Amino acid sequence: MTRLTASLLAAVLALGTGCASISEYRTRSRNARAGMENYRFRQPIELVWPEVRRLMADRGLGLAGKDAAAVGQKSGTMSQLSSAAKETRSTSGGGLLLETGWNQDGVRWRTEATPDAVGLRVVITRIEINRNEFGTDGVTLRDYDLELDLLRRVDVEAAEAIEEGRPVPAPAPKPTEAPAGPPAPSPVGPPG
């Protein structure tokens, strides 16, 4: 085999591997979108929301007020005035809403969690800065991949099922309470 043939063969193999990686990424993204579109977290908002904060902080995104304090970020008055980050607040539907500050690429995220009859719906929206009007929102897109990252933190089994395009397993049944023991004797004695 000549050097040219070997080089061409190596290039074709590398290209094939690259195409497989791109194809795998597209499949994962498609699965994330399909799985997260209508997914409801099985955990209550009190367990999911701290993970929302940590996920955003782990991505280097600025949080405000109590959210910043909860993850160890400093949030002074000046940084709050100059940041788009908004502290968690309640929504009319009984849920929570949090907004991060802008990152260095001019992107921030809004997370809204809303409880309903099925579970907890969490929607994470990616917001790009409007380059024509500084400081205002531009393009907004639902970030299914980040939602899946959140699910990995809360329910690994469900996240793996979604990534693989499988149905999400049903939640484990709640243990039933066993009787506390034999019934207490009646305070009234037998008729006498």
N, C-alpha and C positions, 0 to 999 in steps of 0.2 A: 504494500500500500504506500502510495507516495505521500509526501507531506501535505500537498494540496488536498488530496482525497481525505486524509485524516483530519485536516483542519475543517473541511466542509462537513464531514460527518460529525465532528464535535459541535460545530455551529448548529446543525440541524437538531442534534440531541438537546442542546441548550435551549433552542427555540421551542422545541416540543415541551420541555420541562417548564419553560416560562408560560407557554399557552395553557398547560395543565394547571399551573398555579393561578392564572387569571380566571380560568374556568371554575376552579374550586372556590375562589373568592366570590365570583358571581353567584354560584350556587348557594354559598353561605348567606350572602346578602339577600338573595331571593327567598331563602328559607326564613331569614330573620323577619323580612317584611310580611310574609304570609303568616308566620307564627305569631308575631307581635301585634298585627293589625287589630285583632279582637281579643287578645289575651287579657285575662284578669288574674292579677296576683291573688294567691290564696291566703297570704299573710295580711294581717291588719295594717292599717296605715301607720300605726305607732311603731311597727317593726320595719316597715319599708322606708319610711322617711329618713331616718338616720343614715341609711345606706345611700339614699339620693344625695345627701350632703357630702358624704365621704367620696362618692363616685366623682362628683364635680370637683371637689378639692384635690383628689388624686390626679385629676387631669390638669391641675394647675390653674383652675378657674377661680376668680375672686368671688367670695360670698359676702353678705352683709349682716351686720348685727349679730343676733344670737346664732345664726347659721355659721358665721365665721368663727365665733367663739367656740361652738361645738366641735369644730374640726381643727382648732388651734391656729386659725388665721387672725392676724391683727386687723381690726376694722375701726380706725379712728374717724373723727368727724370729717376731716379733709378728704380721706379716701372715699367716704360714703358720698360726699358731695360730688366728687369727680367720677364716680363709678356708676355704671348702669345696673349694678347688682341691686336686687331688692330682697329684703328679708322675707322669710316664709310668712305668708298670710293665708287666712281662711278664705274659701270660696263659698259662693251662695249654695252650692250643692253639698256642703259638708266636707269638702276636700281641702287640699293644701296646694299652694302655688309658690314657686321659688324662681328667681331669675338670677343668673350669674352676671358678672361683669364681662366686658369685651376682652378677648385674648389678643395676642400680638398680631394675629391674622385678621382681626376685625370680625370675629365670630363670638357669639354668646349663646347660651342655652336657657330655655324656659322649661320647667318641669311642672306638670300639673297632675295631681293624684285625686281621683274621684271615686269614692265608694259607691257601689250599686248593689243590686240584688244578687249578682253573680260573684262579685269579689271587688278587687280594687283595680281600677283602670288607671294606668300611668302612661302619660304621653310626654315625650321629651322632644322639644322642637329646637332645631338649629336655626339661628337667626344671623344672617350676614349683615354687616353694616351697609347702609346706603352710601355708596361712594360719592354720590352727587349732593347729598345733604348730610354733612358730618354729624354723627351721633344719633341718627335716626335708623330705624329698622329698614332693611332691604328685603332680600329674598328669605323666605322662611320655608323650612322643610322638616317634616317629621324625621327624627333620627332613630330608625329602627335598630341600628347596630348598637347605639348607646343604650337603648331600652333593653336589648339583649344582654349587654354588659351588666346592667342593673340586676336583671333576673339571675345572672350567674352568681351574684353576691347573695341572693336571697333564696334561690331554689335551683341548685345545680342540676338536679335530675330533669326538671322542666326545660331548662336552658339547653341541655344536651339534646333532648328530644327535638326541640325546635331547630337547632343547628343541623341536625341530621334529617330534618324533614319528616319526623315521625310524629304521631299523635302524642300530645302531652299526657302523661299518666295522671289518672284521677288521684285526688288527694287521699292520703291515708285516712281511713275512718277514725273518727275521734273515739278514744276508749270510753266505753260505757261505764258508768259508775256502778260498782258492785254494792249490794246492800251492806249497810254498816254492821250487820250481825243479826242475831235472832231478835224478833220483836220484843220490846220491853214488856214485862209482866203487867197485867192490868192492876191498877191501884185498888180496884174493887175486888174483894175476896169472893169466893163462891157463896151462893146463897146458903143460909144456914139455918 
